[in-house]
Amino acid sequence: MFWQKKLALLLGNHLPFSIDCLPPTACLVGGAVRDALLDRQRDYLDLDFVLPELAVEVARRIAEHYRAGFVVLDEQRRIARVVFKQGTVDFAQQEGDSLETDLRRRDFTINAIAYNPHRQELIDPLGGLVDLEQRKLRMVSQGNLKDDPLRLLRAYRQAAQLNFTIEATTRATIRQLAPLLGTIAAERVQNELGHLLAHPSRGNIWLAAAWEDGLLKPWLKNTTAEKLQQVERVERSADILPDLVNKPFSLSPETIEMAKLACLLASNPEEAEMELVKLKYSRAHIRTITTALKYLPQLQQNATSMSLREQYFFFLGVGDVFPTLALLAMAVGVDRDAIAMLANRYFDRSDPVAHPKPLVKGHDLIKHLGLASGPAIGKLLTELQIAYIEGKISTAGEALHLAKILLQSNNF
């Protein structure tokens, strides 16, 4: 049969140990089987085997033989991991008194297919192969979704990644159980949300579907239909922005993801920060998004008429968050030409407005003007930098002369 060749090829080409190391009853299960049947290539090896007994012992023996890493993931449930250079292989004791019982405890039928490599046998008690052919996600049972409510959101992530639909009864059940997602650990929700945000096009579609079905409400209460449209516009803006800039550059996937996430949050930076903290985002991610939200109103109000002085302080405050802010600003309708002007400054490392290089430093002012250390030094340096970008001075000597004049004005 067609699937035999696909699965034999998967194990023949990618299994980092001999099949002979496995007992005759060991079966490959889960995503690796599904993806092999779909001809989906994985960048990183991630295999799961189920054994009726001695799962940890078999894993330890393989790890010792191949001098691979070994860790017991769950002593009570008898799950262990062997870490090879190519990736990881997990070994789990089957749950229940048979492999079929184990498979019936899984989330969706397409993930409840097993393959015995010794017998080259496909075990599919729930019709997962038919659902694969129909490109459909179908729950194994409502109880399985209730047992781990993260599976509710995972359905939308897998639909996006696989380009599947969610079967009608399954989706209706997810809507009914949606409030349960609020009981799940924030880190797990953040991970699934990240997959949706990172996936181009289909991720946006299924993110909107998750919102419509109530899955985002426990965590992102400020998300609206308009904000979800902004998420789609971020994707389009990421394609447009490079064409607006004279120097070649590329936007990182994380930059695009952060701009999308910013769209889903409260517009107020402080409230948005609370949402991000609740979802356990890192300090770096929180800083990126709250900075973008803080400076977005400035672009909305006067992006087309910012003076050089205003641009200087804008870039000083925004720093390396500018690419995220630029995508967010374009998504909410800020003038494209204004964004292009600012982007050309930011991506030009020699631009004195976005990347100032001072003509003089603090110790120069202290040495030549006899000043004492204090706030006046910083204020003077700022005014000198603005005078430079406005074309009023161009040398260190002119900067020192202007500093004398400014000091005589008694404003320092």
Disulfide bonds with the S-S distance in Angstrom:
none
